[in-house]
């Protein structure tokens, strides 16, 4: 049965408009994105099949183009649309962060940094630079590495911070393994960066490690 033949309150689009996006299942949200099904399958049927094939919404959303386009009915245009939606979501979080008068929401900060780094399959070291009132100046990714780690150079960090006249920074990097437990190397580079940045009167407020769905904070552990 086509979705147009369903009772109106059960159609994903109408349900969203009446009850809000939060009322929809993953399959219903995906069906709205897909817009149409394929022969013999409604958009919701296709969405359910895709979620089962990929093992869930997150795996589908983070699939590369080749993997995404293999299932029936998904082509380059759909992949491009999906990437645009994901990038809009990331930029929306960035605007929320930048609009705040001061960085007073740890949860918003974590959500933004997780959106940036959680699904990378290589390690990335980045800085969130703040002014003297802790307002966000810029988020910048400095170093990339393999799944085993990234080389971090204090001189480059200091140069970037001075170029943006930052008064404080939050360090952040991801663990592609998904386990956010800080290593001894993480603690060592944090100490090196604290010492280097102290020479130019820049405070390191925290070092966040992004894992699979959560962040570990050096400040919360009493290490800063």
C-alpha positions as CSV (number, residue, x, y, z in Angstrom):
1,X,0.0,0.0,0.0
2,X,1.3,3.4,-0.9
3,X,1.9,5.9,1.9
4,X,-0.7,8.2,0.3
5,X,-3.3,5.5,1.0
6,X,-2.4,5.4,4.7
7,X,-4.6,7.2,7.3
8,X,-3.4,10.8,7.4
9,X,-2.2,10.7,11.0
10,X,0.1,7.8,10.2
11,X,1.9,9.3,7.2
12,X,5.4,10.4,8.3
13,X,5.2,13.9,6.9
14,X,1.8,14.7,8.3
15,X,2.7,13.1,11.6
16,X,5.8,15.4,11.8
17,X,3.8,18.5,11.1
18,X,1.1,17.6,13.7
19,X,3.3,16.1,16.5
20,X,6.8,17.3,15.8
21,X,9.9,15.6,14.5
22,X,10.6,13.9,17.9
23,X,7.4,11.8,17.5
24,X,8.8,10.0,14.4
25,X,10.8,6.7,14.4
26,X,14.1,6.5,12.7
27,X,12.4,4.8,9.8
28,X,9.8,7.5,9.5
29,X,12.4,10.3,9.5
30,X,14.5,8.5,6.9
31,X,11.4,7.9,4.8
32,X,10.8,11.7,4.7
33,X,14.3,12.2,3.5
34,X,14.0,9.4,0.8
35,X,10.7,10.9,-0.3
36,X,9.8,7.9,-2.5
37,X,10.1,4.1,-2.3
38,X,10.9,1.6,-5.0
39,X,8.8,-0.8,-6.9
40,X,6.8,-2.9,-4.4
41,X,8.1,-0.9,-1.4
42,X,6.9,2.3,0.2
43,X,9.5,4.9,1.4
44,X,8.9,3.6,5.0
45,X,9.5,0.0,3.9
46,X,12.7,1.0,2.1
47,X,13.8,3.0,5.2
48,X,13.3,0.0,7.5
49,X,15.2,-2.2,5.1
50,X,18.1,0.2,4.9
51,X,18.3,0.6,8.7
52,X,18.4,-3.2,9.1
53,X,21.1,-3.5,6.4
54,X,23.3,-0.8,7.9
55,X,22.6,-1.8,11.5
56,X,21.1,1.6,12.5
57,X,20.7,5.2,11.6
58,X,24.2,6.3,12.6
59,X,25.9,3.7,10.4
60,X,23.8,4.8,7.5
61,X,24.5,8.5,8.0
62,X,28.3,7.9,8.3
63,X,28.6,5.5,5.4
64,X,30.9,6.6,2.5
65,X,29.5,7.2,-0.9
66,X,30.2,3.7,-2.3
67,X,28.5,1.9,0.6
68,X,25.6,4.3,0.7
69,X,24.9,4.0,-3.0
70,X,24.9,0.2,-3.2
71,X,21.4,-0.3,-1.9
72,X,18.5,-0.1,-4.4
73,X,17.3,3.4,-5.1
74,X,20.1,5.3,-3.5
75,X,22.4,7.2,-5.8
76,X,24.9,10.1,-5.8
77,X,22.1,12.7,-5.6
78,X,20.7,11.2,-2.4
79,X,24.2,10.9,-1.0
80,X,24.9,14.6,-1.7
81,X,21.6,15.6,-0.1
82,X,22.4,13.6,3.0
83,X,25.9,15.2,3.3
84,X,24.3,18.6,3.0
85,X,21.8,17.8,5.8
86,X,24.6,16.6,8.1
87,X,26.8,19.7,7.4
88,X,23.8,22.0,8.1
89,X,23.3,20.2,11.4
90,X,27.0,20.8,12.3
91,X,26.9,24.4,11.3
92,X,23.7,24.9,13.3
93,X,25.5,23.7,16.4
94,X,28.5,26.0,15.6
95,X,26.2,29.0,15.3
96,X,24.6,28.1,18.6
97,X,28.0,28.0,20.2
98,X,29.1,31.3,18.5
99,X,26.0,33.2,19.4
100,X,26.3,32.6,23.2
101,X,27.7,35.6,25.1
102,X,30.1,33.4,26.9
103,X,30.8,29.7,26.9
104,X,28.6,28.7,29.8
105,X,27.1,25.5,28.4
106,X,29.4,22.5,28.7
107,X,26.7,20.3,27.2
108,X,26.4,22.4,24.1
109,X,30.2,22.5,23.8
110,X,30.4,18.7,24.0
111,X,27.6,18.2,21.5
112,X,29.3,20.5,19.0
113,X,32.7,18.8,19.4
114,X,31.2,15.3,19.2
115,X,29.4,16.3,16.0
116,X,32.8,17.4,14.5
117,X,34.9,14.5,15.6
118,X,33.0,11.4,16.8
119,X,32.8,9.6,13.4
120,X,36.3,10.2,12.1
121,X,38.3,7.0,11.5
122,X,41.6,8.9,12.2
123,X,42.7,10.9,15.1
124,X,42.3,14.7,14.9
125,X,43.6,17.3,17.4
126,X,41.7,20.6,17.5
127,X,41.4,23.8,19.4
128,X,38.4,25.8,20.5
129,X,39.7,29.3,21.0
130,X,38.1,31.8,23.3
131,X,38.4,35.5,24.1
132,X,38.9,36.9,27.6
133,X,35.2,36.6,28.4
134,X,35.2,33.0,27.2
135,X,33.3,33.8,24.0
136,X,34.1,31.5,21.1
137,X,36.5,33.0,18.5
138,X,37.2,29.9,16.3
139,X,37.3,26.2,16.2
140,X,40.3,24.9,14.3
141,X,41.6,21.4,13.4
142,X,45.4,21.4,13.6
143,X,46.7,17.9,13.3
144,X,45.5,14.7,11.8
145,X,47.0,11.3,12.3
146,X,46.3,7.6,11.8
147,X,44.1,5.5,14.0
148,X,47.1,5.2,16.3
149,X,47.6,8.9,17.0
150,X,48.4,12.4,15.8
151,X,51.6,14.4,16.3
152,X,50.9,17.6,18.1
153,X,53.4,20.5,17.8
154,X,53.2,23.2,20.6
155,X,54.9,25.8,18.4
156,X,52.0,25.5,15.8
157,X,49.4,25.7,18.6
158,X,51.0,28.9,20.0
159,X,51.2,30.5,16.6
160,X,47.5,29.9,15.9
161,X,46.4,31.1,19.3
162,X,48.4,34.3,18.9
163,X,47.0,34.9,15.4
164,X,43.5,34.9,16.8
165,X,44.3,36.8,19.9
166,X,42.8,34.1,22.0
167,X,42.9,34.4,25.8
168,X,41.9,30.8,26.6
169,X,41.6,27.5,24.7
170,X,39.9,24.2,25.1
171,X,41.9,21.3,23.6
172,X,40.1,18.5,22.0
173,X,40.9,15.3,20.1
174,X,39.1,12.1,19.3
175,X,39.9,8.4,19.9
176,X,38.8,6.5,16.8
177,X,38.5,3.4,18.9
178,X,35.5,5.0,20.6
179,X,37.1,4.6,24.0
180,X,37.7,8.1,25.4
181,X,39.9,7.1,28.4
182,X,42.9,9.5,28.4
183,X,46.3,7.9,27.8
184,X,49.6,8.9,29.4
185,X,50.5,10.4,26.1
186,X,47.3,12.6,26.2
187,X,48.3,13.8,29.7
188,X,51.9,14.5,28.6
189,X,50.9,16.6,25.6
190,X,48.4,18.5,27.7
191,X,51.1,19.5,30.2
192,X,53.4,20.5,27.3
193,X,50.7,22.7,25.8
194,X,49.8,24.2,29.1
195,X,53.4,25.2,29.7
196,X,53.9,26.6,26.2
197,X,50.6,28.6,26.3
198,X,51.3,29.9,29.8
199,X,54.4,31.7,28.3
200,X,52.0,33.8,26.2
201,X,49.4,34.2,29.0
202,X,46.8,31.9,27.5
203,X,44.9,29.5,29.8
204,X,44.0,26.0,28.9
205,X,40.5,25.5,30.4
206,X,40.1,21.8,29.5
207,X,41.1,19.0,27.3
208,X,38.2,16.9,26.0
209,X,38.6,13.5,24.4
210,X,35.7,12.5,22.1
211,X,34.7,8.9,22.2
212,X,31.7,7.0,20.9
213,X,28.8,9.0,22.2
214,X,30.6,10.7,25.1
215,X,33.5,12.9,26.1
216,X,36.0,12.7,28.9
217,X,37.1,16.0,30.5
218,X,40.5,16.6,32.1
219,X,39.0,19.5,34.1
220,X,36.3,17.3,35.5
221,X,38.9,14.8,36.6
222,X,40.8,17.5,38.4
223,X,43.7,17.4,36.1
224,X,43.6,21.1,34.9
